[in-house]
Amino acid sequence: MRRDESQRGPVSVRRRGFTLIEVMVSMAIMGIIMLACSSVMVLCSRAIGGGTSATDVSLQAGAARKAVDQVVEDLKMAKSITEQSSTAVTFVVPDRNGDGVDETIRYSWSGTAGGPLVREVNGKPVGGAVIADNVQSLNLDYLVKTVGPPPPVESGEYLLESYDGGTFAYIRLYTLNSTSWVSEYFRVVFPDNAISWKITRMKVMLRGGSPPAGMVTVELRAADSAKKPTGGSLESASVDATAIPGSPSWIDVPFNGLAGLDPLKGYCVVVRATTAGSPAYACYDDYSNDGTLAYSTTTNSGGSWSAPTVGKALQFYVYGTVTRQP
């Protein structure tokens, strides 16, 4: 019997797209640029020194205002900042001369009191390079922060998928050996912000053989469009067949490297044995009504698989974690 839906994590249909994130990042970048502009206004208004007469103060204020206006107009169009120190800032703005190439603007001050604030375009001091004389102090280290989407978050372990018939009335045994294997296709439905997931452990219902021998291996494989296993094992773990009880029992199988799985794809649990004969049995329900699962078998070591059967289901549990983008 399938477990109750309340045991699952959040479920919804995954949708591609990062338009909202892109908009948020753009707004954050614009906020930084405006903060930089505000800082320049304050710093430049304090930076230009000289005499103390009313006329000198008026001239200084006018020069400072003109310098601030120039810096602000350039910074408002900045696409990126490539240099930033206490005495210099370099940034890129869209093409201004019609050659199809972005322009690079640099403001710099020598750091020596009385030196000028200089503006360069594409490495050349053009158009009146000195925009403020007699600068006494200046600091172009603006308050900035890293912007972008928050880092992904991995959940704790929880039950991702399972099938448990709940009654032995319909439980059947499939003989496992070196050539006869069994597979169950499943697909976990994740929240739309899931970016990857991993399996931490599985449980399968097994019964010891007659006599039990060798190892029983549980593995995960990719699934083809027909919901049959394809390719090699993504990871496997084995248990000693001699340790499996003589009656159907749940066997816990831990996994360590099943990470980075695609939340949009289904996968197959494959159970096999390593020796000939009847060293172990896999338990399955031959009266399943779960249309999302698909049961298939092979008798030639995975060379070919039977057509998947919806009316049968391997008894299994899959536990793991999901990594989401907040």
C-alpha positions in Angstrom: 0.0 0.0 0.0 1.4 3.4 -1.0 2.2 5.6 1.9 -0.1 8.6 2.7 0.7 11.8 0.7 1.1 13.7 4.0 4.5 11.9 4.4 5.9 13.5 1.3 7.7 16.8 1.1 6.0 19.7 -0.7 4.7 18.8 -4.1 4.1 21.0 -7.1 4.9 21.1 -10.8 8.4 22.3 -11.5 8.6 25.3 -13.8 11.8 26.6 -15.5 12.8 30.2 -15.5 14.7 32.8 -13.5 13.1 36.0 -14.6 12.2 37.1 -11.1 15.7 36.4 -9.8 17.2 38.4 -12.7 14.9 41.3 -11.9 15.9 41.2 -8.2 19.6 41.1 -9.1 19.2 44.0 -11.5 17.4 46.1 -8.8 20.1 45.2 -6.3 22.9 46.3 -8.7 21.0 49.6 -9.3 20.8 50.1 -5.6 24.5 49.8 -5.2 25.2 52.2 -8.1 22.8 54.8 -6.5 24.5 54.3 -3.2 27.8 55.0 -4.9 26.4 58.1 -6.4 25.3 59.4 -3.0 28.7 58.7 -1.5 30.4 60.6 -4.3 28.2 63.6 -3.7 29.0 63.7 0.0 32.7 63.0 -0.4 33.3 65.5 -3.2 31.4 68.2 -1.4 33.9 67.8 1.4 36.9 67.2 -0.7 37.6 70.5 -2.4 39.4 72.9 -0.2 41.0 76.3 -0.6 40.4 79.8 0.9 37.9 80.7 3.5 36.3 83.8 2.1 32.7 83.8 1.0 33.7 84.1 -2.6 36.2 81.2 -2.3 33.5 79.1 -0.6 31.0 79.8 -3.4 33.5 78.9 -6.0 34.5 75.7 -4.2 30.8 74.8 -3.9 30.2 75.4 -7.6 33.3 73.3 -8.6 32.2 70.5 -6.2 28.7 70.5 -7.6 30.0 70.4 -11.2 32.3 67.5 -10.3 29.6 65.6 -8.5 27.1 66.0 -11.4 29.7 64.6 -13.8 30.5 61.6 -11.7 26.8 60.9 -10.9 25.8 61.1 -14.6 28.5 58.6 -15.5 27.9 56.2 -12.6 24.1 56.1 -13.3 24.9 54.5 -16.7 27.5 52.0 -15.3 27.2 48.4 -16.5 30.0 47.1 -14.3 32.8 48.3 -12.0 36.2 47.0 -12.8 38.3 48.9 -10.3 37.5 50.4 -6.9 39.9 51.8 -4.4 40.1 54.8 -2.1 41.6 57.0 -4.8 40.2 55.5 -8.1 37.2 54.0 -9.6 36.9 52.5 -13.1 33.6 51.3 -14.7 32.1 50.4 -18.0 29.2 52.4 -19.7 27.3 51.7 -22.9 28.8 52.9 -26.3 28.8 56.7 -26.6 30.7 57.3 -29.8 28.8 55.1 -32.2 31.6 52.5 -32.7 29.5 49.7 -31.1 32.0 49.2 -28.2 31.3 50.0 -24.6 33.3 52.9 -23.1 35.6 52.6 -20.0 35.6 55.6 -17.6 38.1 56.2 -14.8 38.1 58.8 -12.1 41.3 59.1 -10.1 43.0 61.3 -7.5 46.7 61.1 -6.6 46.0 60.8 -2.9 48.1 63.9 -2.2 46.3 66.9 -0.8 45.9 69.6 -3.4 46.0 67.2 -6.3 43.3 67.2 -9.0 40.4 64.7 -9.6 41.0 63.4 -13.1 38.5 61.8 -15.6 39.7 59.5 -18.4 37.7 57.8 -21.1 39.2 54.6 -22.6 42.5 55.4 -21.0 42.8 59.0 -22.4 42.3 62.3 -20.6 39.9 63.8 -23.0 37.4 66.7 -22.8 38.9 68.6 -19.9 40.3 65.7 -17.9 40.7 67.6 -14.6 37.2 68.0 -13.2 38.2 69.4 -9.8 41.4 71.2 -8.7 43.0 71.4 -5.2 41.3 68.3 -3.8 42.3 68.0 -0.2 40.8 64.5 0.6 38.7 62.0 -1.1 37.7 58.3 -0.5 36.1 56.3 -3.3 35.7 53.1 -1.3 31.9 52.9 -1.4 29.8 50.7 0.8 29.1 47.6 -1.4 27.8 44.1 -1.0 27.6 40.9 -3.0 24.2 40.5 -4.7 22.5 37.5 -6.3 20.2 34.7 -5.4 20.7 33.1 -2.0 22.7 29.8 -2.0 20.8 26.5 -2.4 19.6 24.8 0.7 19.7 21.0 1.2 16.8 19.4 3.2 17.2 16.8 5.9 16.6 13.1 5.0 13.0 12.2 4.4 11.0 9.5 2.6 11.0 10.3 -1.1 9.1 7.4 -2.6 7.9 4.0 -1.6 5.6 1.0 -2.3 4.5 -1.2 0.5 1.7 -3.6 -0.2 0.9 -3.7 3.5 -0.4 -7.3 3.3 1.1 -10.6 2.3 -2.0 -11.7 0.5 -0.6 -10.5 -2.8 3.1 -10.7 -2.1 5.0 -12.8 -4.6 8.7 -13.9 -4.8 11.0 -13.3 -7.8 14.0 -15.5 -7.9 17.3 -13.4 -7.9 20.5 -14.8 -9.3 23.4 -13.8 -11.6 21.1 -13.6 -14.7 17.6 -12.9 -13.3 17.2 -9.4 -12.0 14.2 -7.2 -11.1 13.6 -3.5 -11.7 11.1 -0.9 -10.4 10.8 2.5 -12.2 9.8 5.5 -10.0 9.8 9.2 -10.3 9.7 11.6 -7.3 7.6 14.7 -7.6 9.6 17.7 -6.2 8.8 21.3 -5.4 9.3 23.6 -8.4 12.4 25.2 -6.8 14.3 21.8 -6.5 17.6 21.8 -8.4 18.9 18.4 -7.4 18.4 15.5 -5.0 20.2 12.5 -3.6 19.5 9.1 -2.2 20.8 8.3 1.3 19.4 4.8 1.7 16.9 2.3 0.3 14.9 -0.5 1.9 13.8 -3.5 -0.2 11.8 -6.6 0.9 13.9 -9.7 0.4 13.8 -13.4 1.4 16.7 -15.7 1.8 17.2 -18.4 -0.8 17.6 -22.1 -0.7 20.3 -22.2 0.2 21.3 -18.4 0.5 24.6 -17.7 -1.1 26.7 -14.8 -2.4 25.6 -11.2 -2.4 22.4 -9.3 -3.2 23.1 -6.0 -4.9 20.7 -3.0 -4.9 21.5 -0.2 -7.3 20.1 2.8 -9.1 20.1 3.2 -12.9 18.8 5.7 -15.3 15.5 5.0 -17.1 14.7 5.1 -20.8 11.6 6.4 -22.3 9.9 3.0 -21.8 10.6 3.2 -18.0 13.2 0.4 -18.2 16.7 0.5 -16.8 19.4 1.8 -19.2 23.1 2.4 -18.9 25.3 1.2 -16.0 24.8 1.5 -12.3 24.8 5.0 -10.9 25.7 3.5 -7.5 25.2 0.2 -5.9 25.3 -1.4 -2.4 25.4 -5.1 -1.5 24.2 -7.3 1.4 25.3 -10.8 2.3 22.6 -13.2 1.1 23.3 -15.5 4.1 22.2 -12.6 6.4 18.8 -12.3 4.8 16.0 -14.1 6.9 14.1 -17.1 5.5 10.9 -15.1 5.6 10.1 -11.8 3.7 11.9 -9.0 5.6 12.8 -5.4 5.0 16.6 -5.0 4.4 18.1 -1.5 4.8 20.7 -0.6 2.3 22.8 2.6 2.8 24.1 4.7 -0.1 26.9 7.3 0.0 27.4 8.9 -3.5 23.9 9.1 -5.1 23.9 12.9 -5.3 23.2 15.4 -8.1 20.1 13.5 -9.4 17.9 15.3 -11.8 14.5 16.3 -10.2 12.8 16.1 -13.6 13.8 12.5 -14.4 12.6 9.1 -13.2 15.0 6.3 -12.2 15.0 2.5 -11.7 15.8 0.5 -8.6 17.5 -2.7 -9.7 17.9 -5.7 -7.4 20.2 -8.6 -8.5 22.2 -11.5 -7.0 25.8 -12.6 -7.8 25.5 -16.3 -7.9 23.5 -18.9 -9.9 20.5 -20.9 -8.6 18.1 -19.4 -6.1 20.4 -17.5 -3.6 17.7 -14.9 -2.7 14.2 -13.7 -3.6 12.8 -10.2 -4.2 9.3 -9.5 -2.9 6.8 -7.8 -5.1 3.0 -7.1 -5.2 1.2 -8.6 -8.2 -2.0 -6.6 -7.5 -0.7 -3.0 -7.5 -2.9 -0.2 -8.7 -0.2 2.4 -8.6 0.1 3.8 -12.2 3.2 5.9 -11.5 5.4 2.8 -10.9 6.6 0.3 -13.6 7.9 -3.2 -12.8 10.1 -5.2 -15.2 12.5 -8.1 -15.1 15.5 -9.6 -17.1 16.8 -13.1 -17.5 20.0 -12.2 -19.3 21.8 -10.0 -16.8 20.3 -6.8 -18.1 20.8 -7.5 -21.8 17.1 -6.9 -22.3 14.2 -6.1 -20.0 10.5 -7.2 -20.1 7.9 -4.6 -21.0 7.2 -2.7 -17.8 4.1 -3.8 -15.9 2.0 -1.3 -14.0 0.0 -4.0 -12.1 3.1 -5.2 -10.3 5.3 -3.3 -7.9 8.5 -4.1 -6.0 8.3 -3.6 -2.3 10.7 -0.7 -1.7 11.4 2.6 0.2 13.7 5.4 -1.0 15.1 8.0 1.4 17.1 11.0 0.6 17.4 14.8 0.5 16.5 17.5 -1.9 18.4 20.7 -2.7 16.3 23.8 -3.4 16.9 27.3 -4.5 15.2 29.5 -1.9 
